[in-house]
Amino acid sequence: MKFLHSALGGVLCLWGLLVASCANHSSGPHVYCLPVANLEGAKQRIARNDPSVREPFAKLMENANRALLSVPGSVMDKTKVAVSGDKHDFFSYGPYWWPDPNKPDGLPYIKHDGYVYPKSKIGTDTMAFTRLLNDTEALAYAYYFTGRVDYADKAAELIRVWFLNPATAMNPSANYAQAVPGVANGRFEGEIELRGLTRIADAIALIDGSPAWTKDDRRAFRRWLESYYAWLTQARLPSDATSGENNHESWHDVQVVHLALELGKAHHARTFLQDEFPRLLAMQVAGTGEQHHELVRADSLGYSLFNLEALFRLATLGEYAGVDCWTYMTKDHGSLNSALDYLAPYTDPENAWPVDEVVPTNRDRLLPLLVQANAHQKNKTYQNLLDIFYDTGPDFWRLQWPFEKRNRF
């Protein structure tokens, strides 16, 4: 159905306020990456030793216990520095850009889409930030599921070192992310490297009730997030992401909506999503389900999935903002379901993607999308695929997006 406009705007606004109120006044923590009910349900299944969560919970605890022993990382650890000369600035290289073999100094670098230049990961903030995300998330979930304060203590320590301690804190921007030697000191594409801030925000929500996360921590991180949000919504570089029309714009929008909700700007989150989601879907998803901006990429299946993951995240955020993205359809019949329908057959690894893949895509990434879509609108195709391919395993998402398989015999 179409979003309501003009004369019906007041009705939608009232409905949105009611839905957002119900979503956010759960007894659970104020997370936004998934429904709170899923989180609470996982906790109950873990408590009763449900077989469906044994493997992912065991893997989570293994990761959390390893993270307990980790040394906190920061932007100060990198050996390469942005052109600003300030180590506090997040710095990375564009992964698909290689030295020009025909130039003595390799400059300017040239792009080989889909092929990661190995040295692009060395000496920058990319790998350290990924470790921070994974360790903090594992520790926060371990605290939520077990109540052990040492997990919350460690998660808080990692966050303070990366974001809050003056000597080690990252500056709240991505001005120098995905730089390309000889081309750009930083690009709007680099903003996508910080999409994991939404995971940090949810991790903080999980430890917020513990003594580990103090009022001072809460105030300081909010100030940091306010500054980053101002950069995200007002600076020139991130605004360029809205002209990209592909996954970069989708993940930009995920950050805007999630952080608006996190910062108590629910009205902005709602109005932004009401305006932006229809435009985004019309621009990206055909009625037959193709995501044309992703199909031109060297890893077209992987990028189609990557973009659809962002669109599904926006739909989940819409549940908190009071905007129904799940059932929205463009005038050309593009929708979340049409995009998923196009990709769903490739859940079966025997179904070859029409073009060669630079790197084989993990087809299991389709499973949580099928679970989410099926939960909102029962679909026999999704149900059948899940019955065949969904199984217990160590993947963390199984704690977030549960599914009850039917007995097929």
C-alpha positions as CSV (number, residue, x, y, z in Angstrom):
1,M,0.0,0.0,0.0
2,K,1.1,3.6,-0.6
3,F,2.2,5.8,2.2
4,L,-0.4,8.3,3.3
5,H,0.2,11.9,2.4
6,S,-1.3,15.4,2.7
7,A,-4.8,15.2,4.2
8,L,-4.1,11.8,5.8
9,G,-0.8,12.9,7.2
10,G,-2.2,13.6,10.6
11,V,-3.7,10.1,10.8
12,L,-0.4,8.6,9.8
13,C,1.5,10.7,12.4
14,L,-0.9,9.6,15.2
15,W,-0.7,6.0,14.1
16,G,3.1,6.3,14.0
17,L,3.3,7.7,17.5
18,L,1.2,4.9,18.8
19,V,3.2,2.2,17.1
20,A,6.6,3.8,18.1
21,S,5.3,4.1,21.7
22,C,4.4,0.4,21.8
23,A,7.7,-0.7,20.3
24,N,9.9,1.4,22.6
25,H,8.1,0.9,25.9
26,S,8.8,-2.8,26.1
27,S,10.2,-4.2,29.3
28,G,13.3,-5.1,27.3
29,P,16.3,-2.9,26.3
30,H,15.9,-0.2,23.7
31,V,17.5,-1.9,20.8
32,Y,16.6,-1.0,17.2
33,C,18.4,-3.6,15.0
34,L,15.7,-6.2,15.8
35,P,12.4,-6.4,17.5
36,V,12.8,-6.5,21.3
37,A,10.4,-9.5,21.4
38,N,12.9,-11.5,19.5
39,L,15.6,-10.7,22.0
40,E,13.4,-11.6,24.9
41,G,12.3,-14.8,23.2
42,A,15.9,-15.8,22.7
43,K,16.7,-15.2,26.4
44,Q,13.8,-17.5,27.4
45,R,14.9,-20.2,25.0
46,I,18.4,-20.1,26.3
47,A,17.1,-20.3,29.9
48,R,15.2,-23.5,29.1
49,N,18.1,-24.9,27.0
50,D,16.1,-25.1,23.9
51,P,18.0,-27.2,21.2
52,S,17.4,-24.5,18.6
53,V,19.7,-22.0,20.3
54,R,22.4,-24.3,21.8
55,E,24.8,-23.9,19.0
56,P,24.5,-20.2,18.3
57,F,24.6,-19.5,22.1
58,A,27.7,-21.7,22.6
59,K,29.4,-19.8,19.7
60,L,28.4,-16.5,21.2
61,M,29.8,-17.4,24.6
62,E,33.0,-18.6,22.9
63,N,33.4,-15.2,21.2
64,A,32.5,-13.3,24.3
65,N,35.1,-15.2,26.4
66,R,37.7,-14.6,23.8
67,A,36.8,-10.9,23.8
68,L,37.2,-10.8,27.6
69,L,40.9,-11.3,27.0
70,S,41.3,-8.7,24.2
71,V,43.4,-5.6,24.4
72,P,41.2,-2.5,23.8
73,G,41.9,-1.0,20.4
74,S,41.7,2.6,19.2
75,V,42.2,4.8,16.2
76,M,45.6,5.7,17.7
77,D,46.9,2.2,16.9
78,K,47.1,2.6,13.1
79,T,50.4,3.1,11.4
80,K,49.0,5.1,8.5
81,V,47.3,8.5,9.0
82,A,44.9,10.6,7.1
83,V,46.0,13.7,5.2
84,S,44.7,15.7,8.2
85,G,47.7,14.4,10.2
86,D,45.4,13.7,13.1
87,K,45.4,10.1,14.3
88,H,42.0,10.6,15.9
89,D,40.5,10.7,12.4
90,F,39.1,7.4,11.2
91,F,41.2,6.4,8.2
92,S,40.8,3.7,5.6
93,Y,41.5,2.9,1.9
94,G,38.9,2.0,-0.8
95,P,39.3,-1.8,-1.0
96,Y,38.9,-2.2,-4.8
97,W,41.6,0.4,-5.8
98,W,45.0,-0.9,-7.0
99,P,48.3,0.8,-8.0
100,D,48.5,1.5,-11.7
101,P,51.1,-1.0,-12.9
102,N,52.0,1.4,-15.8
103,K,53.0,4.2,-13.4
104,P,56.3,4.3,-11.5
105,D,54.5,5.4,-8.3
106,G,51.3,3.6,-9.1
107,L,49.4,6.8,-9.0
108,P,46.6,7.4,-9.4
109,Y,45.2,4.1,-8.3
110,I,42.7,2.3,-10.6
111,K,39.6,0.4,-9.7
112,H,39.1,-3.3,-10.1
113,D,35.6,-3.8,-8.7
114,G,35.2,-6.9,-6.5
115,Y,38.9,-7.5,-6.2
116,V,40.2,-6.4,-2.8
117,Y,43.7,-4.9,-2.8
118,P,45.3,-6.8,0.2
119,K,47.4,-3.8,1.3
120,S,44.3,-1.7,1.6
121,K,43.6,-3.3,5.0
122,I,47.1,-2.9,6.4
123,G,47.9,-0.1,8.8
124,T,44.4,1.5,8.7
125,D,41.4,1.5,11.1
126,T,39.3,-1.0,9.1
127,M,40.2,-4.2,10.8
128,A,40.4,-2.7,14.3
129,F,36.9,-1.3,14.0
130,T,35.6,-4.6,12.8
131,R,37.1,-6.3,15.9
132,L,35.6,-3.6,18.1
133,L,32.1,-4.3,16.6
134,N,32.3,-8.0,16.9
135,D,33.8,-8.1,20.4
136,T,31.5,-5.4,21.9
137,E,28.4,-7.0,20.4
138,A,29.4,-10.5,21.7
139,L,30.1,-9.1,25.2
140,A,26.9,-7.1,25.4
141,Y,24.7,-10.0,24.3
142,A,26.6,-12.4,26.7
143,Y,25.8,-9.9,29.5
144,Y,22.2,-9.7,28.5
145,F,21.7,-13.5,28.3
146,T,23.8,-14.4,31.4
147,G,23.8,-11.4,33.7
148,R,27.5,-11.7,34.3
149,V,28.8,-8.2,34.9
150,D,32.4,-8.9,33.7
151,Y,31.0,-9.1,30.2
152,A,29.4,-5.6,30.6
153,D,32.6,-4.3,32.2
154,K,34.7,-5.3,29.2
155,A,32.2,-4.0,26.6
156,A,32.1,-0.7,28.4
157,E,35.9,-0.6,28.4
158,L,36.2,-1.2,24.7
159,I,33.6,1.5,24.0
160,R,35.3,4.1,26.2
161,V,38.7,3.5,24.7
162,W,37.5,3.8,21.1
163,F,35.0,6.7,21.6
164,L,35.3,8.5,24.9
165,N,38.8,8.6,26.4
166,P,40.3,11.9,25.2
167,A,43.7,10.4,24.5
168,T,42.3,7.7,22.2
169,A,38.9,8.8,21.1
170,M,37.9,8.7,17.4
171,N,36.7,12.0,16.0
172,P,33.0,11.8,15.1
173,S,33.2,11.8,11.3
174,A,34.3,9.6,8.4
175,N,35.9,12.4,6.4
176,Y,39.0,10.3,5.5
177,A,37.4,6.9,5.1
178,Q,38.0,4.9,1.9
179,A,40.7,7.3,0.6
180,V,42.2,6.5,-2.8
181,P,45.8,7.4,-3.4
182,G,46.1,9.9,-6.2
183,V,42.3,10.3,-6.4
184,A,40.7,11.4,-3.1
185,N,41.7,11.9,0.5
186,G,38.3,10.6,1.6
187,R,35.1,9.7,-0.2
188,F,31.4,9.5,0.6
189,E,31.6,5.7,0.1
190,G,33.7,5.6,3.3
191,E,30.7,6.4,5.4
192,I,29.5,2.8,4.9
193,E,32.4,1.6,7.0
194,L,30.8,3.2,10.1
195,R,27.4,1.5,9.6
196,G,28.4,-0.7,12.5
197,L,27.8,2.2,14.8
198,T,24.2,1.0,14.9
199,R,25.5,-2.2,16.4
200,I,27.5,-0.3,19.0
201,A,24.4,1.7,20.0
202,D,22.4,-1.5,20.5
203,A,25.3,-3.1,22.5
204,I,25.2,-0.1,24.8
205,A,21.4,-0.6,25.2
206,L,22.1,-4.1,26.3
207,I,24.6,-3.1,29.1
208,D,22.9,0.2,30.0
209,G,21.3,-1.3,33.1
210,S,24.6,-2.6,34.5
211,P,26.9,-0.7,36.8
212,A,29.5,-0.9,34.0
213,W,27.9,1.8,32.0
214,T,27.6,5.0,34.1
215,K,25.7,8.2,33.8
216,D,28.9,9.9,32.7
217,D,29.4,7.3,30.0
218,R,25.9,7.7,28.8
219,R,26.2,11.5,28.6
220,A,29.6,11.4,26.9
221,F,28.6,8.9,24.3
222,R,25.4,10.8,23.5
223,R,27.6,13.9,22.9
224,W,29.8,11.9,20.6
225,L,26.8,10.5,18.7
226,E,25.1,13.9,18.4
227,S,28.3,15.2,16.8
228,Y,28.5,12.3,14.4
229,Y,24.8,12.6,13.6
230,A,25.3,16.3,12.8
231,W,28.1,15.4,10.5
232,L,26.0,12.6,8.9
233,T,23.1,14.8,8.2
234,Q,24.7,18.2,7.5
235,A,28.2,17.8,6.1
236,R,28.9,17.7,2.3
237,L,30.7,14.3,2.1
238,P,27.9,12.1,3.6
239,S,25.3,14.1,1.6
240,D,27.0,12.9,-1.5
241,A,26.0,9.3,-0.6
242,T,22.4,10.2,-1.4
243,S,23.4,10.6,-5.0
244,G,24.9,7.1,-5.2
245,E,21.5,5.3,-5.7
246,N,22.9,2.0,-4.6
247,N,23.8,0.2,-1.3
248,H,25.8,3.3,-0.1
249,E,22.6,5.3,0.0
250,S,20.7,2.5,1.7
251,W,23.2,2.1,4.5
252,H,23.4,5.9,4.9
253,D,19.7,5.9,5.5
254,V,20.0,3.1,8.0
255,Q,22.4,5.2,10.0
256,V,20.2,8.3,9.8
257,V,17.1,6.6,11.0
258,H,18.7,4.4,13.6
259,L,20.7,7.2,15.2
260,A,17.7,9.5,15.1
261,L,15.7,7.0,17.1
262,E,18.7,6.5,19.5
263,L,19.0,10.2,20.1
264,G,15.3,10.7,20.8
265,K,14.6,12.3,17.4
266,A,11.6,10.0,16.6
267,H,9.8,12.6,14.6
268,H,12.8,13.1,12.3
269,A,13.2,9.3,11.9
270,R,9.6,9.0,11.0
271,T,9.4,11.8,8.5
272,F,12.7,10.9,6.9
273,L,11.6,7.3,6.4
274,Q,8.2,8.3,5.1
275,D,9.8,10.4,2.5
276,E,12.9,8.4,1.8
277,F,11.8,4.8,1.7
278,P,9.4,5.1,-1.3
279,R,12.0,7.0,-3.2
280,L,14.7,4.5,-2.3
281,L,12.6,1.5,-3.3
282,A,11.5,3.1,-6.6
283,M,15.1,3.9,-7.5
284,Q,16.5,0.5,-6.5
285,V,14.0,-2.3,-6.9
286,A,12.2,-3.2,-10.1
287,G,8.8,-4.9,-10.1
288,T,10.4,-8.1,-11.2
289,G,12.8,-7.8,-8.2
290,E,16.1,-6.9,-9.8
291,Q,18.3,-4.4,-8.0
292,H,19.8,-2.9,-11.1
293,H,22.4,-0.8,-9.3
294,E,23.8,-3.9,-7.6
295,L,23.5,-6.2,-10.6
296,V,26.2,-4.2,-12.5
297,R,28.7,-4.9,-9.7
298,A,31.4,-7.6,-10.1
299,D,29.9,-9.4,-7.1
300,S,26.3,-8.9,-8.1
301,L,24.7,-11.5,-5.9
302,G,26.7,-10.4,-2.9
303,Y,25.9,-6.7,-3.4
304,S,22.2,-7.5,-4.1
305,L,22.1,-9.2,-0.8
306,F,24.0,-6.4,0.9
307,N,21.6,-3.8,-0.3
308,L,18.5,-5.9,0.6
309,E,19.9,-6.4,4.1
310,A,19.9,-2.6,4.4
311,L,16.4,-2.3,3.1
312,F,15.2,-4.9,5.6
313,R,17.0,-3.1,8.4
314,L,15.1,0.1,7.4
315,A,11.8,-1.9,7.6
316,T,12.7,-3.1,11.1
317,L,13.5,0.5,12.1
318,G,10.2,1.5,10.6
319,E,8.5,-0.7,13.2
320,Y,10.0,1.6,15.9
321,A,9.4,4.8,14.0
322,G,5.8,4.0,13.1
323,V,6.3,3.6,9.3
324,D,5.1,0.5,7.5
325,C,7.9,-0.4,5.0
326,W,7.1,-4.1,4.8
327,T,3.9,-3.8,2.7
328,Y,4.9,-0.7,0.6
329,M,4.8,-1.2,-3.1
330,T,6.0,1.2,-5.8
331,K,3.9,2.1,-8.8
332,D,6.0,-0.4,-10.8
333,H,5.3,-3.1,-8.1
334,G,8.7,-3.0,-6.6
335,S,8.7,-4.1,-3.0
336,L,10.8,-5.8,-0.4
337,N,9.1,-9.0,-1.3
338,S,9.7,-8.7,-5.0
339,A,13.4,-8.1,-4.3
340,L,13.5,-11.1,-2.0
341,D,11.5,-13.2,-4.5
342,Y,14.2,-12.5,-7.1
343,L,17.0,-13.8,-4.8
344,A,15.2,-16.5,-2.9
345,P,15.8,-19.4,-5.4
346,Y,19.6,-18.9,-4.8
347,T,19.1,-20.0,-1.2
348,D,19.7,-23.4,-2.8
349,P,23.4,-23.7,-3.5
350,E,22.6,-25.9,-6.5
351,N,21.1,-22.9,-8.3
352,A,23.9,-21.2,-10.0
353,W,24.0,-17.4,-10.1
354,P,23.8,-16.3,-13.8
355,V,27.2,-14.7,-13.8
356,D,30.5,-15.7,-12.3
357,E,31.2,-14.5,-8.8
358,V,34.6,-12.9,-7.9
359,V,34.1,-14.2,-4.4
360,P,31.4,-16.9,-3.7
361,T,28.5,-15.4,-1.7
362,N,27.4,-17.0,1.5
363,R,23.9,-18.1,0.5
364,D,22.9,-18.5,4.2
365,R,22.6,-14.7,4.4
366,L,19.3,-15.2,2.6
367,L,17.9,-17.2,5.5
368,P,17.3,-14.3,8.1
369,L,15.7,-12.3,5.3
370,L,13.3,-15.1,4.5
371,V,12.6,-15.5,8.3
372,Q,11.8,-11.8,8.6
373,A,9.6,-11.6,5.5
374,N,7.7,-14.7,6.3
375,A,7.0,-13.4,9.8
376,H,5.3,-10.3,8.4
377,Q,3.4,-12.1,5.6
378,K,3.2,-15.8,5.4
379,N,4.7,-17.1,2.2
380,K,4.7,-20.7,1.1
381,T,7.8,-20.3,-1.0
382,Y,9.7,-18.7,1.9
383,Q,8.4,-21.3,4.3
384,N,9.4,-24.2,2.1
385,L,12.9,-22.8,1.6
386,L,13.3,-22.4,5.3
387,D,12.0,-25.9,6.0
388,I,14.7,-27.2,3.7
389,F,17.7,-25.0,4.4
390,Y,17.2,-23.5,7.8
391,D,18.9,-25.6,10.4
392,T,20.5,-25.3,13.7
393,G,24.0,-23.9,13.5
394,P,26.4,-21.5,15.2
395,D,25.4,-18.4,13.2
396,F,24.7,-15.5,15.6
397,W,21.6,-14.3,13.7
398,R,19.7,-17.4,14.8
399,L,19.5,-15.8,18.2
400,Q,18.0,-12.7,16.6
401,W,15.7,-14.2,14.0
402,P,14.2,-17.5,15.2
403,F,12.2,-19.8,13.0
404,E,10.2,-22.9,13.8
405,K,10.6,-25.6,11.1
406,R,7.6,-27.6,10.1
407,N,7.8,-31.4,10.4
408,R,7.9,-32.4,6.8
409,F,7.4,-36.1,7.5
